[in-house]
Amino acid sequence: MTTPFSSTLRLTRRMAGLVAVAGLFAAGMTGAHAQAQLDSPLRIVVGYAPGGATDRVARIVGDKLAAKLGVPVVVDNKPGAGGRLAAQQVKNTPANQNVLMLANPAVMVVAPLVFKDNGYDAERDFVPVSHVNDYDFALAVSPTLPVRELSHLLAWMRANPGQANVGVPATGSLPHFFALMVGEKAKVQTQVIGYRGSAPLLNDLLGGQVPVAIDTSDVVLPQHEAGKLRILALSGAQRSPFAPKIPTFKEAGLDLAATGWNTFFAPATMPRDKVDKLSRLIHEVMQDPDTARRFKDALMTPVVSTQAQTAAMLKAYRAQWAPVVQKSGYQP
């Protein structure tokens, strides 16, 4: 028997169910909307002046990322202290701000090992987002030095220890420690001379003020191709597609290989769903053939990497370089 009370009870239950379903639907839509777009511009912080390799990478990826996010992406150059100033600032970013940092091993691997008060913890204060490119190191000689092979250079350096100076773009940079690796592997005493950037280093190399230099390959290759200096070896495990005639160090007789990279990091304050979204979108950007073309035009090797692959790369890289840096006894 149906009573007014039982009918009302059934109606109330149906309405409560509908309200619950509507609530779940609304919550799902809200979550989907939150993940679909960022609600304010994204800032990419680079710890170096405009025009360098890291800056160029940030602008290539940032241009593509803006189209996917639907918000402006701004590259914010914060030079100072070899990139550490940018890291110190980014680590304190409030959770509601959209900020990524593009950094290289000098900031995220070397600095934490050599500075007692670094101002940030590379592993605790940052979350890896996406590894986007690799680069080799090039060993180049001045045109005034009459050597054309690495073995000849090493013989000259052993015979002339007082002149065996190797210029690098910055003291404490990855080329600095790679120069130490070369000296140790070749059993050659070298004096590493740090410059204030690649431009003055190249000027002195071309002018013969320093006989040997180690810098990133994208900086040195154009001068090599123009015949203004000679690259004797590149540090990759395989020959560079940009310079297939130049041997690797291993091919040149020195069992040595090393690369550098640029990787996007988020401050640990950024919500996890936003980090995941940015990682996924950068992964998509790096799969774009036009992105690959722009990297190659800049003589840089693009990398397509997931967040998990990026984290694994960082772990392996720290394991490779920490002993080198610590053994060097380098003090800033």
C-alpha angles and dihedrals in degrees: 000000000000116000130186088249095054092046090051090048092052091048091049091051092049091050092048090052092049091049090051093049091047089050092051091047092050092048090050092049091049091051092046091050091049091053094042097067145003112244096218139031120290118235120207110200118208119188094213138067120272117277100041126114096263091048091051091051092051092052095047093051094037093056091054094041093055091062092052096044097044091223132092117274113208126194108219114196113208105173121184142103093022093297095312093107091062092049092050090053098043095051089066095052113137114246093245094061124090106228134148128179123215107208141167133214093274089068102033103034113017102038095053088055099049107033116075093201103031096164093230141045108234094207101036101039098043139051119210111239109174139343105222111174147009131209137192129227119238128210108210133178132210117258086239091066111086098219129109103175133053092238090056091050093051091049090051092049092051090049093046107037092160090060098039094112120153119198121212129183094246139005109253092019124132091256086056092057092041088056088054089050090052092049093048094046093047093041090235124141106231133182109218113211117198119212132194095253140325097286098064090041091055092046091056093043093051091046094049096243089123119029100205135030137184118201139138114298096239089061097048104035098076090055091048092050090050090055094242095121139002127246109207099184143359124217102229124113088239132028115281116256086221093057110022093165094060114087126230117245089256092053089047091056104267115105096222136120132171140151139191129219148193118230134178116236130188123209111257087243093069114104113257096237090055092049090051092049094050091047091052093048094047088050088055092047091053091053090058110107090217090057090052090050093052091050092050091048086057090050092247129127114236120219128204107207138162122222091257092049090049092053091049091049091052092050093051093044093053089050090053099046105033093075091048094051095043094046091052090064088218115175121189 
